Amino acid sequence: MLPDAKHKHDHSLTRKCVMLIANNTAPLLGSKSQAMKEAWAFVKKGSAVTSAVGVTFGGCQNVLRRLEQHPIQDVGYLLQREPDNPYDTNAIRVDGYLWGRCAGQAGHLPRDLAAMLAPLMDAGVAFHIPQHAIYGGWGRGVSLGVKLRIRFAPAN
């Protein structure tokens, strides 16, 4: 839905995305002007790099352990909105995939990033994760984590 950075921008769509993000993040950031700056920076860049949070809850560690045993080209991640999440109405779950099948939940996006992406996802904007890496787990009791690059999916 968002214009590809290499092509001519649809300015009305870009402005709509910025306003959706800014309106949703202003309460978290404390001011509308700061929210507008963050929103413009995010939309202009077209991607974000983050680590999933909540990776030590539920079965996330089991999912990450399973995924780390396979070549990176066999593993993928998808984002799933959780508007009914009791802790955060902007919550976005990170699901791990192995050979195109869901292996289970690997965590959530951090609250600030979820606040930016949630209104866009709710409006039909798609995202994809072209790069990812599992890290950690190098000792007894050390948890695994997953770092993700999230990009606006190209418009169809």
C-alpha positions as CSV (number, residue, x, y, z in Angstrom):
1,M,0.0,0.0,0.0
2,L,2.8,2.4,0.7
3,P,4.7,3.6,-2.3
4,D,8.0,2.0,-3.0
5,A,10.9,4.4,-2.2
6,K,12.2,3.9,-5.8
7,H,9.0,5.1,-7.4
8,K,7.0,8.3,-7.4
9,H,5.4,8.8,-4.1
10,D,1.6,8.9,-3.6
11,H,1.7,11.9,-1.2
12,S,-1.8,11.6,0.0
13,L,-1.2,8.0,1.0
14,T,2.1,8.9,2.7
15,R,0.4,11.7,4.6
16,K,-2.4,9.3,5.7
17,C,0.1,6.8,7.0
18,V,2.0,9.5,8.9
19,M,-1.2,10.8,10.5
20,L,-2.3,7.3,11.5
21,I,1.1,6.7,13.2
22,A,1.3,10.1,14.8
23,N,-2.3,9.9,16.2
24,N,-1.6,6.5,17.7
25,T,1.9,7.3,19.1
26,A,1.3,10.8,20.6
27,P,0.1,9.4,23.9
28,L,3.2,7.2,24.2
29,L,5.6,10.0,23.2
30,G,4.0,12.7,25.2
31,S,3.5,15.2,22.4
32,K,1.9,15.4,19.0
33,S,4.9,17.2,17.4
34,Q,7.3,14.4,18.6
35,A,4.9,11.8,17.3
36,M,4.8,13.6,13.9
37,K,8.6,13.7,13.7
38,E,8.8,10.0,14.5
39,A,6.1,9.1,12.1
40,W,7.7,11.0,9.2
41,A,11.1,9.4,9.9
42,F,9.6,5.9,10.0
43,V,7.5,6.3,6.8
44,K,10.5,7.9,4.9
45,K,12.8,5.1,5.9
46,G,10.3,2.4,5.1
47,S,11.7,-0.1,7.5
48,A,12.6,-0.7,11.1
49,V,15.0,-3.1,12.8
50,T,14.0,-4.4,16.2
51,S,14.2,-7.4,18.5
52,A,11.1,-9.3,19.5
53,V,10.0,-8.9,23.1
54,G,8.3,-11.4,25.4
55,V,10.5,-14.2,24.0
56,T,10.7,-15.9,27.4
57,F,7.0,-16.3,27.8
58,G,4.8,-19.2,26.7
59,G,6.4,-21.5,24.3
60,C,8.5,-18.8,22.5
61,Q,11.8,-20.3,23.5
62,N,10.8,-23.7,22.2
63,V,9.8,-22.1,18.9
64,L,13.1,-20.2,18.6
65,R,15.1,-23.3,19.5
66,R,13.3,-25.2,16.8
67,L,13.8,-22.5,14.2
68,E,17.5,-21.9,15.0
69,Q,18.3,-25.6,14.0
70,H,17.4,-24.9,10.4
71,P,19.0,-23.0,7.6
72,I,17.9,-19.4,7.5
73,Q,16.3,-19.8,4.1
74,D,13.8,-22.3,5.6
75,V,12.8,-19.9,8.3
76,G,10.5,-16.9,8.1
77,Y,8.4,-14.6,10.3
78,L,5.0,-13.0,9.9
79,L,3.3,-10.3,11.9
80,Q,-0.2,-10.9,13.3
81,R,-2.3,-8.1,14.9
82,E,-3.8,-8.8,18.3
83,P,-6.3,-6.0,18.9
84,D,-7.9,-7.9,21.7
85,N,-4.6,-8.4,23.7
86,P,-5.5,-7.5,27.3
87,Y,-2.1,-5.8,27.8
88,D,-1.9,-3.7,24.7
89,T,-4.6,-3.0,22.1
90,N,-1.8,-2.3,19.6
91,A,-0.1,-5.6,20.2
92,I,1.5,-7.3,17.2
93,R,2.5,-11.0,17.6
94,V,5.6,-12.4,15.8
95,D,5.0,-15.9,14.4
96,G,7.9,-18.0,13.3
97,Y,7.5,-20.1,10.2
98,L,9.4,-23.2,9.0
99,W,9.0,-24.3,5.4
100,G,6.0,-22.0,5.0
101,R,4.2,-23.5,8.0
102,C,3.6,-21.8,11.3
103,A,5.9,-23.1,14.0
104,G,4.3,-20.9,16.7
105,Q,4.7,-17.6,18.4
106,A,8.2,-16.2,18.7
107,G,7.3,-13.1,20.6
108,H,5.8,-9.6,20.1
109,L,6.9,-6.4,18.6
110,P,8.0,-3.8,21.2
111,R,5.2,-1.5,22.4
112,D,6.5,1.7,20.6
113,L,6.9,0.0,17.3
114,A,3.6,-1.8,17.6
115,A,1.9,1.6,18.2
116,M,3.4,2.7,14.8
117,L,2.5,-0.3,12.8
118,A,-0.9,-1.3,14.3
119,P,-3.0,1.5,12.7
120,L,-1.3,0.8,9.4
121,M,-2.0,-2.9,9.6
122,D,-5.6,-2.2,10.6
123,A,-5.8,0.0,7.5
124,G,-4.6,-2.8,5.3
125,V,-0.9,-1.9,4.9
126,A,1.2,-5.1,4.7
127,F,4.7,-5.7,6.1
128,H,7.3,-8.3,5.4
129,I,10.4,-9.4,7.2
130,P,13.2,-9.8,4.6
131,Q,16.0,-10.2,7.2
132,H,16.0,-11.9,10.6
133,A,18.5,-13.5,13.0
134,I,18.2,-15.6,16.1
135,Y,20.7,-14.7,18.8
136,G,21.7,-15.7,22.3
137,G,21.3,-19.0,24.1
138,W,25.0,-19.6,24.4
139,G,24.9,-20.8,27.9
140,R,22.8,-22.6,30.4
141,G,19.8,-20.5,31.3
142,V,20.5,-17.9,28.6
143,S,17.5,-17.2,26.4
144,L,17.3,-16.9,22.7
145,G,16.0,-13.8,21.0
146,V,15.2,-12.8,17.4
147,K,16.1,-9.6,15.6
148,L,13.9,-8.6,12.7
149,R,14.0,-6.1,9.8
150,I,10.4,-5.1,9.1
151,R,9.6,-3.4,5.8
152,F,6.6,-2.1,4.1
153,A,5.5,-4.7,1.6
154,P,5.5,-3.6,-2.0
155,A,2.1,-2.5,-3.3
156,N,0.4,-4.9,-5.7
